[in-house]
Amino acid sequence: MLSVLLLGVASSCLARGAQATTIPLIPRSVGDLALPNSLLSTVQDNSTCPPSLVHAAKTYGGTKHSNGTEVRLRISNGGAGVLGDTTQSIEYIASGEATHAITYNAAAENASINLGIASKRIYGFRDHFYVVGPPGNPANLSSADDALTIFNKLVTGGDAEAGTTRFLSRYDKSATNIKESLLFATIGHTPWALPVSKWYHQYPVFPLQALSAASLLGEYTLTDKGTYLTLQASNHNLTDALAVYKMGNDTDPGDLLLNPASVLLSAKICGRNEALAEEFMEWMARADGGQAVVAAFVQPGAMEVLYSSAPHCTVSPANCVGWSP
């Protein structure tokens, strides 16, 4: 979820839930970052666009250039710490409720382009999944295991007659739930299908609640870096009770635990906002613009940068194999 007061104009982010790990597309103080001229000027256009029927969960703004009050960009994020999903974010740009969507599923994103729902897709940044679980490690996971081996071990340990392995799933159509489902399906298992596997714990709640429950119950789960760092900062006792067995990394662009985030531009934008929405996409892709924000962002209370900046897919297409169509 994200709402942004964009430097002389306002922009807001749409989400169903109130809790969120926000993505700082516009910093509180932009300093010397290079920004499009239209993002630095006060709104002079007096024409209006229809009001959105969806309440924005947050509104963000800079402190150096913000002197506008009108919301003109609305950004829906369905993967980073909200009770939402990529599907809903795409629905928002299809209806015109959002000008942009931050999404985490290449197949859905490419379909939105092919169907004319989105007019443009860029690589926004890299998030990372973590496989965490009880330090006792009943599934015998190893950091040397690849993601598919880890999920095979979870199934084997869970199916064992005297097994104590359990896996907690948010089961909510979030990017995390989609990723875990793809990993299970890739190894030929659908533990959510009836009869539901005894070791598969369906727990559709907010990410922080799910990770907390996995810690308290001694269960394995798939989470994202932002959720883990947020819980670590707010209640380190819960993360201390978990071991991180595998995390996505940037060295292998095809890593199954890497979580590429795309920014989609809606094909249905009110006329007076079209140019601004396009310039935001251009700014987001720039090394001295949005990518500089991504590369420097540290969550409050955390000790490390949350995301990785996006690779340049035109210059180095091999670095985008996990994201490209």
C-alpha positions as CSV (number, residue, x, y, z in Angstrom):
1,M,0.0,0.0,0.0
2,L,1.2,3.5,-0.8
3,S,0.0,7.0,-0.9
4,V,2.3,9.7,-2.1
5,L,2.1,13.5,-1.9
6,L,4.2,14.1,-5.0
7,L,6.1,17.3,-4.7
8,G,3.5,19.9,-5.7
9,V,0.9,17.3,-6.5
10,A,-0.6,14.6,-4.3
11,S,-0.6,10.9,-4.9
12,S,-2.0,8.1,-2.8
13,C,-1.8,4.4,-2.4
14,L,-4.6,2.0,-2.2
15,A,-4.8,-1.1,0.1
16,R,-7.5,-3.1,1.9
17,G,-5.6,-3.2,5.2
18,A,-4.3,-0.6,7.5
19,Q,-1.1,-2.3,8.4
20,A,1.6,-2.0,5.8
21,T,5.2,-2.0,5.0
22,T,5.4,1.0,2.7
23,I,7.6,1.4,-0.2
24,P,9.2,4.8,-0.3
25,L,8.9,5.8,-3.9
26,I,9.1,9.4,-2.8
27,P,11.4,10.1,0.1
28,R,10.5,12.5,3.0
29,S,13.4,14.7,1.8
30,V,14.4,14.4,-1.8
31,G,17.7,16.3,-1.4
32,D,19.5,16.5,-4.7
33,L,17.7,13.6,-6.5
34,A,16.9,14.4,-10.1
35,L,13.2,14.8,-10.6
36,P,11.0,15.5,-13.7
37,N,10.1,19.2,-13.9
38,S,6.4,18.4,-13.7
39,L,7.0,16.8,-10.3
40,L,8.7,19.9,-9.0
41,S,6.1,22.4,-10.0
42,T,2.9,23.6,-8.3
43,V,-0.3,22.3,-10.1
44,Q,-1.7,25.0,-12.3
45,D,-4.2,22.9,-14.3
46,N,-7.7,23.6,-12.9
47,S,-9.4,20.8,-14.7
48,T,-10.7,17.9,-12.5
49,C,-10.8,14.2,-12.6
50,P,-13.5,11.9,-11.1
51,P,-12.8,11.3,-7.4
52,S,-11.8,7.8,-6.4
53,L,-14.2,5.6,-4.6
54,V,-11.4,3.7,-2.9
55,H,-10.0,5.2,0.3
56,A,-6.2,5.6,0.3
57,A,-4.5,4.1,3.3
58,K,-1.6,6.6,3.3
59,T,-0.5,9.9,1.7
60,Y,3.2,10.7,1.5
61,G,5.1,13.8,0.6
62,G,8.5,15.4,0.4
63,T,9.4,18.3,2.6
64,K,11.5,20.3,0.1
65,H,9.1,20.7,-2.8
66,S,5.6,19.8,-1.6
67,N,3.2,22.6,-1.8
68,G,0.3,20.9,-3.5
69,T,-2.8,19.4,-2.0
70,E,-4.5,17.6,-4.9
71,V,-4.2,13.8,-5.3
72,R,-3.2,13.1,-8.9
73,L,-1.3,9.8,-8.7
74,R,-2.7,6.8,-6.8
75,I,-0.4,3.8,-6.4
76,S,-1.7,0.3,-5.4
77,N,0.7,-2.1,-3.8
78,G,-0.4,-5.7,-3.2
79,G,2.7,-7.4,-1.9
80,A,4.6,-5.4,0.6
81,G,3.1,-6.0,4.0
82,V,-0.6,-5.4,3.4
83,L,-3.6,-7.7,3.4
84,G,-3.9,-7.3,-0.4
85,D,-2.7,-9.1,-3.5
86,T,-1.3,-8.5,-7.0
87,T,-4.7,-9.5,-8.5
88,Q,-6.5,-6.7,-6.6
89,S,-3.8,-4.1,-7.6
90,I,-4.3,-5.0,-11.2
91,E,-8.0,-4.7,-10.8
92,Y,-7.4,-1.1,-9.4
93,I,-5.5,0.0,-12.5
94,A,-8.1,-1.8,-14.7
95,S,-10.9,0.3,-13.2
96,G,-8.9,3.5,-13.1
97,E,-8.9,3.7,-9.3
98,A,-5.1,3.6,-9.4
99,T,-2.7,5.2,-11.9
100,H,0.1,2.7,-11.0
101,A,0.3,-0.8,-9.4
102,I,3.3,-2.4,-7.7
103,T,3.1,-6.1,-8.4
104,Y,5.0,-9.3,-7.9
105,N,4.0,-11.8,-10.5
106,A,5.4,-11.7,-14.0
107,A,2.6,-13.8,-15.6
108,A,-0.1,-11.5,-14.2
109,E,1.8,-8.4,-15.2
110,N,2.4,-9.6,-18.8
111,A,-1.3,-10.6,-19.0
112,S,-2.3,-7.1,-17.9
113,I,-0.2,-5.6,-20.8
114,N,-1.6,-8.1,-23.3
115,L,-5.1,-7.3,-22.3
116,G,-4.6,-3.6,-22.4
117,I,-5.1,-3.0,-18.7
118,A,-1.6,-1.7,-18.3
119,S,0.3,0.3,-20.9
120,K,3.8,0.0,-19.5
121,R,5.8,-2.3,-17.1
122,I,9.2,-1.5,-15.6
123,Y,11.4,-3.4,-13.1
124,G,10.9,-1.4,-9.9
125,F,13.1,-3.1,-7.4
126,R,14.1,-6.4,-5.9
127,D,12.6,-7.8,-2.7
128,H,13.6,-11.1,-1.1
129,F,11.8,-14.1,0.4
130,Y,13.0,-15.8,3.6
131,V,12.4,-19.4,4.6
132,V,12.3,-19.4,8.4
133,G,11.4,-22.0,11.0
134,P,12.1,-23.4,14.4
135,P,15.8,-23.6,15.4
136,G,15.2,-27.3,16.2
137,N,14.8,-27.8,12.5
138,P,12.7,-31.0,12.3
139,A,12.7,-30.9,8.5
140,N,16.5,-30.9,8.5
141,L,16.8,-27.9,6.2
142,S,20.2,-26.6,5.2
143,S,21.3,-23.3,3.8
144,A,23.1,-25.3,1.1
145,D,19.7,-26.6,-0.1
146,D,18.1,-24.8,-3.0
147,A,14.5,-23.7,-2.7
148,L,12.9,-26.7,-4.3
149,T,14.9,-29.1,-2.1
150,I,13.8,-27.2,1.0
151,F,10.2,-27.5,0.0
152,N,10.6,-31.2,-0.8
153,K,12.0,-31.6,2.7
154,L,9.1,-29.8,4.2
155,V,6.6,-32.1,2.5
156,T,8.6,-35.2,3.4
157,G,8.9,-34.1,7.1
158,G,5.3,-33.2,7.3
159,D,4.1,-36.4,5.7
160,A,6.2,-38.6,8.0
161,E,4.1,-40.6,10.4
162,A,5.8,-39.3,13.5
163,G,6.8,-36.0,11.8
164,T,6.7,-32.7,13.7
165,T,7.2,-30.5,10.7
166,R,4.5,-27.9,10.1
167,F,4.3,-25.1,7.5
168,L,2.3,-22.0,8.1
169,S,0.7,-20.4,5.0
170,R,-1.0,-17.0,4.8
171,Y,-3.3,-18.5,2.2
172,D,-4.5,-15.1,1.1
173,K,-3.5,-14.6,-2.6
174,S,-0.6,-12.4,-1.5
175,A,2.6,-12.4,-3.4
176,T,4.1,-14.6,-0.6
177,N,1.2,-17.1,-0.9
178,I,1.5,-17.2,-4.7
179,K,5.2,-17.9,-4.4
180,E,4.9,-20.7,-1.9
181,S,2.1,-22.3,-3.9
182,L,4.3,-22.2,-7.1
183,L,7.2,-23.8,-5.2
184,F,5.0,-26.6,-3.8
185,A,3.3,-27.1,-7.2
186,T,6.7,-27.2,-9.0
187,I,7.7,-30.2,-6.9
188,G,4.3,-31.9,-7.6
189,H,2.5,-31.1,-4.3
190,T,-0.7,-29.1,-3.5
191,P,-1.1,-29.4,0.3
192,W,-4.0,-27.0,0.3
193,A,-6.1,-29.4,-1.9
194,L,-8.7,-31.5,-0.1
195,P,-8.0,-33.3,2.0
196,V,-5.7,-30.6,3.3
197,S,-2.3,-32.0,4.4
198,K,-2.2,-32.3,8.2
199,W,1.0,-30.3,8.3
200,Y,-0.2,-27.4,6.2
201,H,-1.5,-24.6,8.5
202,Q,-3.7,-22.1,6.7
203,Y,-3.5,-18.8,8.5
204,P,-4.8,-15.9,6.4
205,V,-3.8,-12.8,8.4
206,F,-1.4,-9.8,8.0
207,P,2.2,-10.7,7.4
208,L,3.5,-9.6,10.8
209,Q,0.8,-11.7,12.5
210,A,1.6,-14.7,10.4
211,L,5.3,-14.5,11.1
212,S,4.6,-14.0,14.8
213,A,2.4,-17.1,14.8
214,A,5.0,-19.2,13.1
215,S,7.5,-18.2,15.8
216,L,5.2,-18.9,18.6
217,L,4.0,-22.2,17.2
218,G,7.4,-23.5,16.0
219,E,6.4,-23.7,12.4
220,Y,8.2,-23.1,9.1
221,T,6.9,-20.3,6.9
222,L,7.8,-18.2,3.8
223,T,8.0,-14.5,4.6
224,D,9.6,-11.4,3.0
225,K,12.5,-9.4,4.1
226,G,10.5,-6.4,5.0
227,T,8.2,-8.3,7.3
228,Y,11.1,-10.1,9.0
229,L,13.0,-6.8,9.6
230,T,9.9,-5.1,10.9
231,L,9.2,-7.9,13.4
232,Q,12.8,-8.0,14.4
233,A,12.8,-4.2,15.1
234,S,9.5,-4.3,17.1
235,N,9.8,-7.7,18.9
236,H,13.2,-9.3,18.5
237,N,12.2,-12.1,20.9
238,L,10.0,-13.5,18.2
239,T,12.6,-13.4,15.4
240,D,15.2,-14.7,17.9
241,A,13.0,-17.8,18.2
242,L,13.2,-18.4,14.4
243,A,16.1,-19.6,12.3
244,V,16.6,-18.2,8.7
245,Y,17.3,-21.2,6.6
246,K,17.3,-19.6,3.2
247,M,17.0,-16.1,1.8
248,G,16.8,-14.7,-1.8
249,N,19.9,-13.1,-3.1
250,D,20.8,-10.9,-6.0
251,T,23.8,-12.9,-7.3
252,D,21.5,-15.3,-9.2
253,P,18.8,-13.4,-11.1
254,G,16.9,-16.7,-11.5
255,D,16.9,-17.4,-7.7
256,L,13.4,-18.7,-6.9
257,L,13.4,-16.7,-3.6
258,L,14.2,-13.5,-5.3
259,N,11.0,-11.3,-5.4
260,P,11.1,-8.9,-8.4
261,A,8.7,-6.0,-8.1
262,S,7.2,-4.4,-11.2
263,V,5.6,-1.0,-11.5
264,L,2.6,-1.0,-13.9
265,L,1.2,2.1,-15.6
266,S,-2.6,2.0,-16.0
267,A,-4.0,2.3,-19.5
268,K,-7.0,4.1,-17.9
269,I,-5.8,7.4,-16.5
270,C,-7.7,10.7,-16.4
271,G,-6.4,12.9,-19.2
272,R,-4.8,15.6,-17.2
273,N,-2.8,13.1,-15.2
274,E,-1.4,11.0,-18.1
275,A,1.8,13.0,-18.6
276,L,2.5,13.1,-14.9
277,A,1.9,9.4,-14.5
278,E,4.3,8.6,-17.4
279,E,7.0,10.9,-15.9
280,F,6.7,9.1,-12.6
281,M,7.5,5.8,-14.4
282,E,10.5,7.4,-16.0
283,W,11.7,8.8,-12.7
284,M,11.2,5.5,-11.0
285,A,13.5,3.8,-13.5
286,R,16.3,6.4,-13.3
287,A,19.5,5.7,-11.3
288,D,19.4,9.2,-9.9
289,G,15.7,9.1,-9.2
290,G,13.6,6.2,-7.9
291,Q,16.4,3.7,-7.9
292,A,18.5,6.0,-5.7
293,V,15.6,6.0,-3.2
294,V,15.3,2.2,-3.3
295,A,19.1,1.7,-2.8
296,A,19.2,3.9,0.3
297,F,15.9,3.1,2.1
298,V,16.2,1.6,5.6
299,Q,13.0,0.8,7.5
300,P,12.5,2.6,10.8
301,G,14.2,0.6,13.5
302,A,16.0,-1.7,11.0
303,M,19.8,-1.9,10.5
304,E,20.0,-2.7,6.8
305,V,18.7,-1.5,3.5
306,L,15.3,-3.2,2.7
307,Y,15.3,-3.6,-1.1
308,S,17.8,-3.8,-3.9
309,S,17.6,-1.5,-6.9
310,A,16.5,-3.0,-10.2
311,P,19.0,-4.2,-12.7
312,H,19.2,-2.5,-16.1
313,C,17.4,-5.0,-18.3
314,T,18.4,-3.4,-21.6
315,V,22.1,-3.2,-20.8
316,S,22.3,-6.5,-19.0
317,P,19.3,-8.7,-20.0
318,A,20.9,-11.8,-18.2
319,N,20.3,-10.0,-14.9
320,C,16.6,-9.9,-15.5
321,V,15.9,-13.5,-16.3
322,G,13.6,-13.9,-13.3
323,W,11.6,-10.8,-14.3
324,S,11.6,-10.6,-18.1
325,P,8.6,-11.8,-20.1
